[in-house]
Amino acid sequence: MKTEDEKAFFNYTRLPRGLYDEVLRRVEGRIEKKDTWYRKSLPPGLKLSITLRHLACCDNYPSLSYNFRVAPNTISLIINEVCDAIKAEFAAEVIQCPTTTEEWTAITEQFEKRWQFPHCCGALDGKHVAVTCPWNTGSEYRNYKGFFSIVLMALVDADYKFLWIDVGSDGSSNDASIYNGSELKEGLESPNNIFNLPEEKSLPGDDVPVPYYIVGDNAFGINKSLMNPFLIRNMENHDRIFNYRLSRARRVVENAFGILAHKFRVLLRTMNQRPGTCRKIITKCVILHNLIRLRYPATHNNMMDLEEQNLNVIPGAWRNDKVLLDVYHERARNTGTQEGRQIRRYLGHYFTSKAGSVPWQDKMIL
């Protein structure tokens, strides 16, 4: 199949042939075993193909066993082994939260160019991935919809790549509690600027210094490092414009999750492995997603939302599919800071000024 029908190979593994070859070349030393006097080792290519097929279509172990002629208990070991190898080989390369001012600046420039939202360092959100109830955990993993899950929280750049992920919080957690306990929040709000965010700078055509921030929804408390929307009630025109501009920037994280699950359908079915294995599988899916975006950026472009020249949004193909469930949004009162609200208010006025407006925004809020 690999040499005869490239499209069928892609549908089977979810990887372009060239990327499959690269992944195999780089991980085979980690997953290759020596033959013994009583058993021949399984080829690395077979191990990789088994794992990719499980991620692509969530074929269960008996089905994989039938297709690949490998025992189900061996397949369980193979999937763990290959996931560990891919994470060890690629994670630091393709899921790298920026650590320098130059890296953050490149991300903000991308958001400003593509989505007309200046000083944005990423879009944040979280999703549930269904799992069977882990042994002896009671209702710990039961989410607000009544099924068991673990949470994938992520920060995404303007090109739908995952910059930072937190995998494995139990399903009963909400967005805010996961983010509040994360190293991402600690780094963004560090008084010593351990993330090396750019210094406050005036927006284009303006002279008032504005900090750099990420964007999220109302589940996250607003502050100088995180902007969220105005509440719908009692909004003025500049508030509505701000919400529209913010929603365009936030759309990237929604699309990234949608594309991820559409490609790797193991995320859309209930995983019956242990939580540790589920975390490995989810992490591997994110790594492969980023590899595809980096090596083959045009792949899956039809899956994401597309803005026409008249700014109408054509829904991406992933929206016609089953999607991952949003994490519960517990909107606590007074969770934001006055400084954050002042920055948001200023951005709203800037977006309605001559310097910060875009020609089409008024008709988009009618």
N, C-alpha and C positions, 0 to 999 in steps of 0.2 A: 504493500500500500504506500509506503514512504516514497518509493521511487516511481510508482506507476500513476498515482492519482493524488496530487498535492492537496486538492480541495478536500477529498475524503480524509486524508491524513490530518488536515487541520481540524475538520469537524470531529475526528476521533480523539485527538489529543488536546485541542484548543491552542496548539502552538504552531507557528509557521515552521516549515521544515528546517530552515537555517537556524532558528532559535532552538529547536529541539536538538540539533547537532551541537550547538554551543553548550547547552545545559549538560548534555551527556558527556561531552569532552571534559568539562570542568568538574563534574561530580563523580565520574567513574572511578577515580582513584580512591574516593571515600566509600564507595559502596561495592567495590569489587572484592571478591573473596577467592581464596585459593582452593583448588580442587583437593579433595582428600582421597584416600585409598578406597573409600566405600561410597563416595558421593561426589558428583560434579557440581561445581558452583553454578548459580544462575547468572547469566550474562547481565552486565549493568544496563544494557539497553532494554532488556525484558523488565527489569525492576522499575526503570523509569516509565516505561509504557504502561505497566500495571497501575502505577500511582497516578499518572496523568489521566488514565481512563476513569479511575475512581473519582477524581476531582471534576472531570468534565461532565459525567453523567450520573455520578453517585451509584454506579453499579455496585451491588452488595458483594460480599466476599464469595459466596457460593457462585454467583454469576461470573465474577472475575476468575474464579477457580476453573470453571467450565471453559471459558474462552481462552485462558492462557495455560491451562494444564498445570496449575500450581496449587498446592494444598491451601485451604482457607487460613489455617493457622500461620502458614508461611507468609501469606499475603499480608496479614496483620503486621508481622515483623518488617516486611518490605516497606510498607507505607510509612511506618515510623522511621525507618532507616533513611529512606529517600528524602523525607521531609527534613530530617536533621541535616542531611548533606546539603540540600539546597539552601537552607537557612545559613549554614556555616559558610557556604561559598559565596552567596549573593546578598545576604541581608544588609551588611554594612555598606555595600556598593549601591543598592537601589532603594533602600528605605532609610534615608539619611536626613534627619532633622537638621536644618542648617545650623552651623556653629560660627560662621563668620559674617561680618557686616556685608561683605560683597555677595554672599549667597542669599542673604535675606533681601538685599536690594534687587537682585535679579528676579526673585519671586514677586516682589511688589511691582516691579516694572511690567512683568507679565500680566498681572491682574489689571493694572491701569491700562495697558494697551488693548487687552482682549475684552475686558468687562467694565472699563471706565470707572474703576473703584480704586482710588489712590491709597497708598500706604498699607494695603492689605497683605498680610503675611500668610494667609491660608484660610480655608473654610473648614469649620469643625462640625462634626455630627457623630451620632452613634446608632448602631443597628443591632437587632437581636438575631442570633443564629440558633435555630432549634436543636436541642439535644435531648436524649433520653435522661430521665432523672438519675443523677449520679447516686451511687450507693450510699445510704446512710446520711443523706443531706436534708431530708424533710422537704420543706417548702423553700429552701434557700435559693434554688435556681428557678423557681416558678415566677413568671413575669405577670404583668398586669392584665395580659390577655388569657392567662390561665395555663399556658404551656411552659415547658422547661427550656431554658436558653442560657447562652453566655453572650456577652456583649462585645462587639467590635466597635471601638471608638477610634476616629481617625481625623487627621488634619490633612487636607488635600490642596494641591497647588492649582494654578489656573489652567493647567493642561491635564487635569484628571489623574494626576499621579499622587500616590499616598506619600506624604512627608513623614508622618509619625503615626504609629498605631498603638493602641492599648487593647490587648486581647485577653479575655478570660474572666472579666468581672461577672458575678452571678446575675441571673436574669431579674432578680428583685431589685437591683440597683437602678438608680435614675441617672440621667445625663450629668446633672450638676454634681452629684456625689462622686462619680467616677472622675470627672475633670478636676474637681477640687482636690483630689488625692493624687493627682498625676504629676510627673516630673515636667510635663509640658507647662502646666500652670505655674509651677514653681519657677521654671526658667523664664517664662514671659514676664512674671511679676517680680523677679529678683531685683532688689535694690542695687545689687552689684552688676546687673546686666550680664549674667553668666552666659546668656545666649548671644551676646554681641549684636543685639538689635541696633539698627541705625539710630542715630540721634534724631530728636525731634526736628522736623523740617517743614517749611511752609509748603502748602499745596501749589500746584501750577497756577500762575497768575495771581497769587495771593502773597501776603507777607506775615501771616500768623503761624508760628511753629505748631505743628500737630504731631502727636506720637504715632508710632507704628503699632498695628493691632491685628488680631485675627477676627473673623466674623462667625457668628453662630445664631441660633434661634433664641427664643425667650426662655428656654430651659436653663440657659447660662446667665448668671448675673452680669450686668454690664459694668465695665470699669475701663480704665485707660488702655488696657491691653486686649479687650474683647468688646466688639460692637454687636448689639442685637437690635431687632426692629422696635419701632414705637408700637405701643399697644393700639389697637384699632380705634378705640373710643376717643372722641374729641381730638382727632388729628387735624392739623392745619395742612395747607398745601405742601409746604416744605417737608413736613413729616411724611406725607404720602410719597413724595419724590424720593426721600431717603430710603423708605422701605422698598420701593421699586428698584432702586440702584443696588441696595443690599441683596435683594432676592436674586438679581442677576449674578452677583458674585457668589452667593451661596449655592447656586444651582450646580456648580461644579462638583460639590461633595455628594449631592443627591445623584448626579449622573455617574460619578465614580463608583458608588455602591451598586447602582443599577447594572452597570456594565460588568462589574466584578461578578455579581451573582448570575448574570445571564451567561457569562462564559463558563464559570465553574459552578455547576448546578448542585454540587454537593452542599453548597451553602443554603440551598432552598429546600432541602429535605432534612428530616430529623436525623442528626448524627447519633449513632448508637455506640460510639467509642467512649473511652474514658475522657474526662475533661482535658487532661494533659495532651492526649492525642488530638482532640478537637482543636486545641489551640495551635498545635503544629500544622494541622491541615489548613486552618484559616490563614495563618501567617504565610504558608507556602502559596496560597492563592493570591495573596496581596503581592508577594514577591514576583510571581509570574505575570501578574497584571502590569506591574511597573516595568518589567523587562520588555513586555510587548510594546508599551507606550514609548520606551526609550529606543528600542531597536527597530520597531516597525510602527511608527506613529500614525500612519494612515489606516492601520488595521482597526476595525470596529468603529470607524468614524460614523457609519450609518446607525450605530446604536445610540449615540448621544443626541440630546436635543439640538436642533439646528435653528438658528435665527435667520429668517429670510431678509432680503433687503428692506422690506417694509416693516421689519422687526417682529412679524408674527413668528411664533415659535412652533416648529414642527416637532412633535414629540418623538423622542428616540425610540428605537425598536424595543428597548428593554422595558418600556412602559406598557407594552402589550403582554408582558410576561408576569409571572408571580414575582413579588418583590419582598425584600427583607423588611421586617417590622421595625418601625421607629421605636427608640427607647422612650420610656415613660417620661413625660415632661411635667415635673412638679414645679409649678410656677409659684414660688414662695414670694411673699411681698417684701419689698425693701431689701432685696438681695444685692442690688447694685450700689455703685458709689456715685456721689454727686459729681465728681470729676468726670466719670464716664458719661453721665447724662449731658454734661456741658459740652463734651467733645462731640457727642452724637448730635446735639442741637446745632452746634457750629457746622458740622458736616452737612446737615440738612439745609442750612442757609447757604452754604457754599455751593451745593448741588443746584440751587435755584438762582445762583448768581451768573453773571455773564462769563466769568472765568471758569466756573465748574459745571455748568449745565451742558446737556447734550440735546441736539435738535428734536429728538423724537419723544423725550420723556413725558411731556405734558399729555400727549394723546394716549400714553400707556396707562395712565391712572384714571381715565374717564370712566 
